[in-house]
Amino acid sequence: MIIPSIDISRGQAVQLVEGEAVAIEAGDPFPLMERFSVAGEVAVIDIDAARGQGDNRQLISELCRRGRVRLGGGIRDLDTALWWLDQGVSRIIIGTAATPEFLLSLPRERVIVALDSRDSQVLSHGWRQSTGETLLDRVSELNQSCDGFLVTFVEREGRLGGTDLDRAKQVIDAAGDARVTVAGGISTVEEIAELDRLGADAQVGMALYTGDISLADALAAPLVSDRADGLWPTVVVDEAGVALGLAWSSHESLRQAIETKRGAYESRSRGLWIKGETSGAVQELVGVAADCDRDTLRFTVRQHGAGFCHTGERTCWGSDHGFGRLQRRILATGDDPASNTRKLLRDPALLAAKIREEAEELAETEDRAQVVAEAADLLYFLMVKTAATGVGLDEIEAELDRRAKRVTRRPMVAKDAQ
């Protein structure tokens, strides 16, 4: 699949030719992250850190909160590697510092080894020096120590002249079960599709920036369909992963969805339609993913209005339940003077007191039924608090997911015991 790339130097997104000359100055990287993260994981490369000319750590740390990031550039010691893992990056990309001994100190599933090569020779120091090692020898040495490889054909990087599919296949064969990502020169959707067929991902920067490849076409490249009309079944889910319904997508509707970040689909009888255009139940597109067989899409959306179903229900299987429904009920609290939720939303001191009260009651009980009841009370008041401050459940889940990626742990002691 496609891995969009953002290279950063001096706080700005850039695209380089052969790792040296700046060909494109793309400016603020945050709009790029917003645009690219719809496709899933985004590669962020700190060019300055890779060259040993400073770093963009603070900026990139904030980017990591805006989407799923695989981060590379200048990670040459254990402290730096652990720091970035603790920041919640999906995976770190390690270059010439990646020895088997060093990688043993890191969780294999969170590590990608970067192999920058020119004419099959591995390079270091921001693509400026040869290590004397060959690409395939390096892959064979490290394929049991990492989750994947990022292989960049530097002589093709930024030139939009096509990548080296024959050499890519050699690397894929040598990598074993480590997933290969290929970068350098990719300029057509056909190359993305062929790399996917071979079992590799395509990291693309220049072609996306120049418009030679659109993000929608890149996502569609590996997809297949057994239908005469070429449509792909599309499972539509909300931010919590709750299924709202089933729709269909075409190249045109996928392009429309990604360009407008709206729920756009293809009706089998009426053609292209935008969810909510007439009903007001619009959708913000959060993410698009293909399944393992590349014949089904999943749209993650932020649903507004009554719901997804034409009946006005939240889902095509009726009303949903759980935290998502409770949050929407809290947010929909009107002007009923008898509403306790309305009272709590308008009285921060009362809400704070109820949170402390319920937390203490939950902490003190050991009875199973009481734990259920007190936990339900506390969660309700906590959700009123998040609603009052405009915090969504998806933000809390994202923060918990980020914390789950930490590899170092603080001691779990009570504050008054410290």
C-alpha positions in Angstrom: 0.0 0.0 0.0 0.9 3.6 -0.1 3.0 5.2 2.7 3.0 9.0 2.1 6.2 10.8 3.1 6.9 14.1 4.8 10.6 15.1 4.9 11.3 18.0 7.3 14.2 20.4 7.3 14.4 23.6 9.4 10.8 23.2 10.4 9.5 23.0 6.8 8.4 20.1 4.6 10.8 19.6 1.6 11.5 17.2 -1.2 15.0 16.6 -2.2 16.6 15.2 -5.3 19.1 12.4 -4.5 19.0 13.5 -0.9 20.8 16.8 -1.6 19.2 19.6 -3.7 15.9 21.0 -2.5 13.4 20.5 -5.3 10.2 21.5 -3.5 9.6 23.6 -0.4 6.2 22.5 0.7 6.0 24.7 3.8 4.0 23.9 7.0 4.0 20.1 7.5 0.8 20.1 9.5 -1.6 20.4 6.5 0.3 17.6 4.8 -0.2 15.4 7.9 -3.9 16.2 7.9 -4.1 15.3 4.2 -1.9 12.2 4.2 -3.1 10.6 7.5 -6.4 9.6 5.8 -4.4 6.9 4.1 -3.0 5.5 7.4 0.6 5.6 8.5 2.8 8.5 7.4 6.5 8.4 7.2 8.1 11.5 8.7 11.8 11.9 8.2 13.9 14.5 10.1 16.4 15.5 7.4 18.4 17.7 9.8 18.8 15.0 12.4 19.9 12.5 9.7 22.6 14.9 8.6 23.7 15.8 12.2 22.6 19.4 11.6 20.2 19.9 14.5 16.7 18.4 14.6 13.0 19.1 14.4 12.0 17.1 17.6 9.4 19.5 19.0 7.6 19.9 15.8 7.6 16.2 15.0 6.4 15.3 18.5 3.3 17.4 17.8 2.8 15.7 14.3 2.8 12.4 16.2 -0.4 13.5 17.9 -2.1 14.3 14.6 -1.8 10.9 13.0 0.1 7.6 12.9 3.8 8.2 12.3 6.7 6.1 11.4 9.7 8.3 12.3 13.2 8.3 10.9 16.2 10.5 10.8 19.1 10.7 13.3 18.1 7.8 15.6 21.5 6.5 16.4 21.4 5.7 20.2 19.2 3.8 22.6 18.0 6.9 24.5 16.8 8.6 21.3 15.1 5.5 20.1 13.3 4.9 23.4 12.3 8.6 23.6 10.5 8.4 20.2 8.9 5.1 21.0 7.5 6.7 24.2 6.1 9.6 22.2 3.8 7.2 20.6 5.3 6.8 17.1 4.0 3.6 15.4 7.5 2.6 14.5 11.0 4.1 14.4 13.3 4.0 11.4 16.9 3.3 12.2 19.7 3.6 9.7 23.3 2.6 10.0 23.1 2.4 13.8 21.0 -0.7 13.3 23.3 -3.6 14.4 21.8 -6.9 15.7 23.1 -6.0 19.2 21.5 -2.6 19.2 18.2 -3.9 17.9 18.0 -6.5 20.6 17.3 -3.6 23.1 14.2 -2.6 21.2 10.8 -4.2 20.5 11.2 -5.8 17.1 7.6 -5.0 16.0 8.3 -1.3 16.4 11.5 -1.1 14.4 12.1 -0.5 10.7 15.7 -0.6 9.4 16.5 2.1 6.8 18.8 1.0 4.0 19.7 3.9 1.7 21.5 2.6 -1.3 23.2 3.9 -4.4 23.9 1.3 -7.0 23.3 -1.5 -4.4 25.8 0.1 -1.9 24.5 1.1 1.5 24.9 4.8 2.4 25.1 6.6 5.7 25.2 10.2 7.1 22.2 11.5 5.2 23.0 9.6 2.0 26.5 11.1 1.8 28.9 8.3 2.6 29.2 4.7 1.6 29.4 2.0 4.3 31.1 -0.5 2.1 28.2 -3.0 2.6 25.9 -4.3 -0.1 22.1 -3.9 0.2 21.3 -7.6 0.1 24.0 -8.5 2.6 22.6 -5.9 5.0 19.0 -7.2 4.6 20.1 -10.8 5.2 22.0 -9.8 8.3 19.1 -7.9 10.0 15.9 -9.6 8.8 15.4 -11.4 12.1 16.0 -8.3 14.1 13.3 -5.9 12.8 9.7 -5.7 11.6 10.6 -4.2 8.3 13.0 -2.4 6.0 12.8 1.0 4.3 14.8 0.6 1.2 15.6 3.9 -0.7 17.2 3.8 -4.1 18.9 7.2 -3.7 20.0 7.5 -7.4 16.3 7.6 -8.3 15.0 9.6 -5.3 13.1 12.7 -6.3 13.6 12.2 -10.1 10.2 10.7 -10.9 11.8 8.3 -13.3 10.4 5.1 -11.9 11.8 2.8 -9.2 13.8 -0.4 -9.6 11.3 -3.2 -9.4 13.8 -6.0 -10.1 16.1 -4.9 -7.3 13.0 -4.4 -5.1 12.0 -8.0 -5.7 15.5 -9.2 -4.7 15.2 -7.3 -1.4 11.7 -8.6 -0.7 12.9 -12.2 -1.2 15.9 -11.6 1.1 13.8 -9.9 3.8 11.8 -13.0 4.8 8.9 -12.1 7.0 10.1 -8.5 7.5 7.8 -6.2 5.5 9.7 -4.1 2.9 8.9 -0.5 2.0 10.4 0.8 -1.2 11.2 4.5 -1.8 13.0 6.3 -4.6 11.6 7.3 -8.0 8.1 5.9 -7.7 6.0 7.9 -10.2 3.1 5.7 -11.3 0.2 3.9 -9.7 1.2 0.8 -11.6 4.4 0.7 -9.6 2.5 0.9 -6.4 0.2 -1.9 -7.5 3.1 -4.1 -8.6 5.1 -3.5 -5.3 1.9 -4.5 -3.4 1.6 -7.6 -5.5 5.2 -8.5 -4.7 4.5 -7.9 -1.0 5.9 -4.5 -0.4 4.7 -1.0 0.4 5.5 2.1 -1.6 6.8 5.2 0.2 5.9 8.2 -2.0 6.8 11.8 -1.6 7.7 13.7 -4.7 5.0 12.2 -6.9 2.3 13.2 -4.3 3.7 16.8 -4.0 3.9 17.3 -7.7 0.4 15.8 -8.4 1.8 13.1 -10.7 0.0 10.6 -8.4 -3.1 11.5 -6.4 -3.5 10.1 -2.9 -6.8 8.5 -4.0 -5.3 6.8 -7.1 -2.4 5.6 -4.9 -4.9 4.0 -2.4 -6.9 2.5 -5.3 -3.9 1.1 -7.1 -3.7 -2.4 -5.4 -7.5 -2.8 -5.2 -9.3 -5.6 -7.0 -13.0 -6.3 -7.7 -14.9 -9.3 -8.9 -17.9 -7.2 -10.0 -18.6 -6.3 -13.6 -18.9 -2.6 -12.5 -15.6 -2.7 -10.6 -17.1 -1.4 -7.4 -15.6 -2.1 -4.0 -17.8 -2.9 -0.9 -17.1 -0.3 1.7 -17.7 -0.9 5.4 -18.5 2.4 7.1 -17.5 2.7 10.7 -17.4 5.5 13.3 -14.3 6.7 15.2 -14.8 3.8 17.7 -15.0 1.2 15.0 -18.7 0.7 15.3 -20.2 -0.4 11.9 -22.7 2.1 10.6 -23.5 0.4 7.4 -22.3 -1.0 4.0 -21.8 1.2 0.9 -20.0 0.9 -2.4 -17.0 2.8 -3.7 -15.6 3.5 -7.2 -12.5 5.3 -8.3 -14.5 8.5 -8.7 -16.2 8.3 -5.3 -12.9 7.4 -3.6 -11.3 10.4 -5.2 -14.2 12.7 -4.2 -14.1 11.3 -0.6 -10.4 11.9 -0.2 -10.2 15.3 -1.9 -13.2 16.7 0.2 -12.7 14.5 3.3 -16.4 13.7 3.2 -18.4 10.4 3.0 -18.7 10.0 -0.7 -20.0 6.7 -2.2 -21.1 5.1 -5.4 -24.8 4.0 -5.6 -25.3 0.9 -7.8 -28.3 2.6 -9.3 -27.9 6.3 -8.9 -24.2 6.9 -9.3 -22.0 9.2 -7.1 -23.6 10.4 -3.9 -22.4 12.5 -0.9 -23.7 11.4 2.4 -25.8 14.2 4.1 -26.2 16.5 1.1 -30.0 16.4 1.4 -30.5 15.0 4.9 -27.8 17.0 6.7 -26.3 13.8 8.2 -22.9 14.6 6.8 -19.8 12.6 7.4 -16.2 13.8 8.0 -13.8 11.2 6.5 -11.2 10.2 9.1 -9.5 7.3 7.3 -9.5 4.8 4.5 -8.1 1.3 4.7 -8.1 -1.7 2.4 -8.5 -5.2 3.8 -6.0 -8.0 3.5 -7.4 -9.2 0.1 -7.5 -5.7 -1.3 -11.1 -6.2 -2.4 -12.9 -4.3 0.5 -12.5 -0.8 1.9 -13.2 0.5 5.4 -14.2 4.2 5.7 -13.7 5.6 9.2 -16.0 8.6 9.5 -17.2 11.2 12.0 -20.9 11.0 11.6 -23.1 14.1 12.2 -26.9 14.4 12.2 -29.3 11.6 12.9 -27.2 8.8 11.6 -26.0 6.8 8.6 -29.2 4.9 7.8 -31.8 6.3 5.5 -34.4 5.5 8.2 -32.7 8.1 10.5 -31.2 5.5 12.8 -27.5 5.7 13.8 -26.7 2.4 12.0 -28.3 0.2 9.4 -28.9 -2.3 12.2 -30.8 0.2 14.4 -29.6 2.2 17.3 -26.2 1.7 18.7 -25.3 1.6 22.4 -22.5 2.1 24.9 -20.2 5.0 25.4 -20.7 6.5 22.0 -24.5 6.7 22.4 -24.1 8.1 26.0 -21.7 10.8 24.7 -24.2 11.9 22.1 -27.0 12.0 24.6 -24.9 14.2 26.9 -24.0 16.6 24.0 -27.6 16.7 22.9 -28.9 17.9 26.3 -31.3 20.7 25.7 -32.8 23.4 27.9 -34.9 21.1 30.1 -34.5 22.6 33.6 -35.1 19.2 35.1 -32.1 17.7 33.3 -29.4 16.7 35.8 -26.9 16.6 32.9 -27.8 20.2 32.0 -27.2 21.2 35.6 -23.8 19.5 35.7 -22.7 21.1 32.4 -23.6 24.6 33.9 -22.1 24.0 37.3 -18.4 23.1 37.1 -18.0 23.0 40.9 -20.9 20.5 41.3 -19.5 18.4 38.5 -16.0 18.4 40.2 -17.5 17.4 43.5 -19.5 14.5 42.0 -16.4 13.2 40.2 -14.4 13.2 43.5 -17.3 11.6 45.3 -17.8 8.8 42.9 -14.1 8.1 42.5 -13.8 7.7 46.3 -16.8 5.4 46.5 -15.4 3.2 43.7 -12.0 3.1 45.3 -13.5 1.9 48.6 -15.9 -0.8 47.5 -14.9 -4.5 46.9 -18.3 -5.9 46.1 -18.6 -6.9 42.5 -22.0 -5.4 41.9 -21.1 -2.2 43.6 -17.9 -1.9 41.5 -20.2 -2.1 38.4 -22.6 0.5 39.8 -19.9 2.9 41.1 -17.8 2.6 37.9 -20.9 3.4 35.8 -21.6 6.5 38.0 -18.0 7.7 37.7 -17.8 7.1 33.9 -21.0 9.1 33.4 -19.6 12.1 35.3 -16.3 11.8 33.5 -18.1 11.9 30.2 -20.0 15.0 31.3 -16.7 16.5 32.1 -15.2 15.7 28.7 -18.4 17.0 26.9 -18.2 20.2 28.9 -14.6 20.8 27.7 -15.3 19.7 24.1 -13.2 16.5 24.3 -14.3 13.6 22.2 -14.0 9.9 23.1 -11.8 9.4 20.0 -9.3 11.9 21.5 -9.1 9.9 24.8 -8.8 6.6 22.9 -6.0 8.1 20.8 -4.1 9.3 24.0 -4.5 5.8 25.5 -3.2 4.2 22.3 -0.3 6.6 22.4 0.5 5.7 26.0 0.3 2.0 25.2 3.2 2.4 22.9 5.5 3.6 25.7 8.4 1.2 26.3 9.6 2.8 29.5 7.4 3.0 32.6 7.2 5.3 35.5 6.9 3.7 39.0 3.2 3.2 39.9 3.0 4.7 43.4 0.5 7.0 45.0 1.4 10.7 44.9 1.3 11.1 48.7 3.8 8.2 48.9 6.4 9.9 46.7 
